[in-house]
Amino acid sequence: MGGVKKKRSVLRWTLWGLVAVLVLAIGGTLVWTQVGVMPAEEGPLESARNNASITIEDAPEGIVLTPADGDSDAGLVFIPGAKVDPWAYVAMLQGVAEEGKTVVITRPWLNLAFFDPRGLDAFTSAAPEVDTWAVGGHSLGGVRACQLAPDAGALVLFGSYCSNDLSGSDLDVLSLAGSEDGLSTPEKIADARHLLPADADLVEIDGASHASFGDYGPQSGDGTPTISDGEMHSTVTELLVPFLQG
């Protein structure tokens, strides 16, 4: 009888040990997702906020950029990179709103797009009057955008590539890489090219690093950019606006 009690006691302590490990793992993950989040740089963000040509709304669906006159003919849902403040993409994407597009920058759950199970309509509901939507993202946000792309009309990638196969789809795709990107290198993007439709447009921006696609400062492991923030903003706008116009 004593042997049975001893076995039960060992089993009980083992189960409690497993519960403790699970709690610590979950707690550690939650802490990790909140530590080291890369904040938006104040200068570019303030400049965008002072842009009289656009309206910026901190809405439940995300950060919504619209033309000041309210006349929008297409939309872009944009997913931030891992542990990057969503506001860091406002200055980069303001030129898209200036040209008559609506932009919804999402706030991924726990600052990581993979932890966010919401569908595309959770974000497009911010602008129900817009009928045509593209989805895009930076880095890990681009990987998540690829997963949502079948529900959109087009896909935009900033320093990113897909993990799911879209090669058989009829999606319009614009993939922007940076020549100095030390994380999503041009080589890695080229290696994943087969997962995109044959007519996908891949553009390498000379002098751009991984962090050049947002305004949040240098990033560990990245290359050194040789393109200025202003040039980067203009280049992305010049490439993205005609693409969204179709």
JOBELRA-V901606 format. One record per pair of residues at least 4 apart in sequence whose ideal C-beta (glycine too) atoms are under 6 Angstrom apart, sorted by the first residue. I is the first residue (numbers start at 0). J is the second residue. D is the distance in whole Angstrom. If there is no record, write none. Layout:
i->I j->J d->D
i->I j->J d->D
This chain:
i->23 j->27 d->6
i->32 j->109 d->4
i->32 j->110 d->5
i->32 j->111 d->6
i->35 j->82 d->6
i->36 j->82 d->5
i->36 j->110 d->6
i->37 j->83 d->5
i->37 j->215 d->4
i->38 j->84 d->5
i->39 j->44 d->5
i->39 j->84 d->5
i->39 j->86 d->4
i->39 j->87 d->4
i->39 j->215 d->6
i->40 j->214 d->5
i->41 j->45 d->6
i->43 j->90 d->4
i->43 j->214 d->4
i->44 j->86 d->6
i->44 j->89 d->6
i->44 j->90 d->6
i->47 j->89 d->5
i->47 j->90 d->4
i->47 j->93 d->5
i->50 j->93 d->6
i->52 j->67 d->5
i->52 j->97 d->5
i->53 j->64 d->6
i->53 j->67 d->6
i->53 j->93 d->6
i->53 j->96 d->4
i->53 j->97 d->6
i->54 j->65 d->5
i->54 j->67 d->6
i->55 j->64 d->6
i->56 j->63 d->4
i->58 j->63 d->5
i->58 j->125 d->5
i->60 j->103 d->6
i->60 j->122 d->5
i->60 j->124 d->6
i->60 j->125 d->4
i->61 j->103 d->5
i->61 j->104 d->5
i->61 j->105 d->5
i->61 j->106 d->6
i->61 j->122 d->6
i->62 j->85 d->6
i->62 j->104 d->4
i->63 j->103 d->5
i->63 j->125 d->5
i->64 j->96 d->4
i->64 j->102 d->4
i->65 j->71 d->6
i->65 j->96 d->6
i->65 j->101 d->5
i->66 j->70 d->6
i->66 j->71 d->6
i->66 j->96 d->6
i->66 j->99 d->5
i->71 j->99 d->6
i->71 j->101 d->4
i->71 j->129 d->6
i->72 j->99 d->6
i->73 j->100 d->5
i->73 j->131 d->5
i->73 j->243 d->5
i->74 j->101 d->4
i->74 j->126 d->6
i->74 j->129 d->4
i->74 j->132 d->5
i->75 j->102 d->5
i->75 j->133 d->5
i->75 j->135 d->6
i->76 j->103 d->5
i->76 j->122 d->5
i->76 j->134 d->5
i->77 j->104 d->5
i->77 j->135 d->5
i->78 j->105 d->5
i->78 j->112 d->5
i->78 j->136 d->4
i->78 j->140 d->3
i->78 j->143 d->5
i->78 j->144 d->5
i->79 j->83 d->5
i->79 j->85 d->5
i->79 j->140 d->5
i->80 j->137 d->4
i->80 j->138 d->3
i->80 j->139 d->6
i->80 j->140 d->5
i->81 j->111 d->5
i->81 j->139 d->4
i->82 j->110 d->5
i->83 j->87 d->5
i->83 j->213 d->6
i->83 j->215 d->6
i->85 j->104 d->5
i->85 j->106 d->5
i->87 j->213 d->4
i->87 j->214 d->5
i->87 j->215 d->4
i->88 j->92 d->6
i->88 j->104 d->5
i->88 j->213 d->5
i->90 j->214 d->5
i->91 j->232 d->6
i->92 j->102 d->5
i->94 j->236 d->3
i->95 j->100 d->5
i->95 j->102 d->5
i->95 j->239 d->6
i->96 j->102 d->6
i->98 j->240 d->5
i->100 j->243 d->6
i->101 j->126 d->5
i->101 j->129 d->5
i->103 j->122 d->5
i->103 j->125 d->5
i->105 j->122 d->6
i->107 j->111 d->6
i->107 j->112 d->5
i->107 j->115 d->4
i->108 j->114 d->5
i->108 j->115 d->4
i->109 j->114 d->4
i->112 j->139 d->5
i->112 j->140 d->5
i->112 j->143 d->4
i->117 j->121 d->4
i->119 j->123 d->6
i->119 j->147 d->5
i->119 j->150 d->4
i->120 j->124 d->6
i->123 j->132 d->5
i->131 j->152 d->6
i->132 j->151 d->5
i->133 j->151 d->6
i->133 j->153 d->4
i->133 j->155 d->6
i->133 j->243 d->6
i->134 j->144 d->5
i->134 j->147 d->5
i->134 j->148 d->6
i->134 j->151 d->4
i->135 j->144 d->5
i->135 j->155 d->3
i->136 j->140 d->3
i->136 j->141 d->4
i->136 j->143 d->6
i->136 j->144 d->4
i->137 j->141 d->6
i->137 j->157 d->4
i->137 j->158 d->6
i->137 j->212 d->5
i->138 j->158 d->6
i->138 j->159 d->5
i->141 j->156 d->4
i->141 j->159 d->3
i->142 j->162 d->5
i->145 j->161 d->4
i->145 j->163 d->6
i->146 j->163 d->6
i->148 j->154 d->4
i->148 j->170 d->6
i->153 j->171 d->4
i->154 j->170 d->5
i->154 j->172 d->5
i->155 j->173 d->5
i->156 j->174 d->4
i->157 j->175 d->5
i->157 j->212 d->4
i->158 j->177 d->6
i->158 j->180 d->5
i->158 j->183 d->4
i->158 j->209 d->5
i->158 j->212 d->5
i->159 j->183 d->6
i->160 j->188 d->5
i->160 j->191 d->4
i->161 j->165 d->6
i->161 j->194 d->5
i->164 j->194 d->5
i->165 j->170 d->6
i->165 j->195 d->6
i->166 j->194 d->6
i->168 j->196 d->6
i->170 j->196 d->6
i->172 j->195 d->5
i->172 j->196 d->6
i->172 j->199 d->4
i->173 j->200 d->5
i->173 j->242 d->5
i->174 j->201 d->5
i->175 j->202 d->5
i->176 j->185 d->5
i->176 j->188 d->5
i->176 j->203 d->5
i->177 j->204 d->5
i->177 j->207 d->3
i->177 j->208 d->5
i->177 j->211 d->6
i->178 j->203 d->6
i->178 j->205 d->5
i->179 j->208 d->4
i->179 j->222 d->4
i->179 j->224 d->6
i->180 j->184 d->6
i->180 j->208 d->6
i->180 j->209 d->4
i->181 j->220 d->5
i->181 j->221 d->4
i->181 j->222 d->4
i->182 j->209 d->4
i->182 j->220 d->6
i->182 j->221 d->6
i->183 j->187 d->6
i->185 j->203 d->6
i->195 j->199 d->4
i->204 j->234 d->6
i->206 j->224 d->6
i->206 j->225 d->4
i->206 j->226 d->3
i->207 j->211 d->4
i->207 j->226 d->5
i->208 j->221 d->5
i->208 j->222 d->5
i->208 j->224 d->4
i->209 j->218 d->6
i->209 j->221 d->5
i->210 j->218 d->4
i->210 j->221 d->5
i->211 j->224 d->5
i->211 j->231 d->5
i->226 j->230 d->5
i->226 j->231 d->5
i->235 j->239 d->6
i->236 j->240 d->6
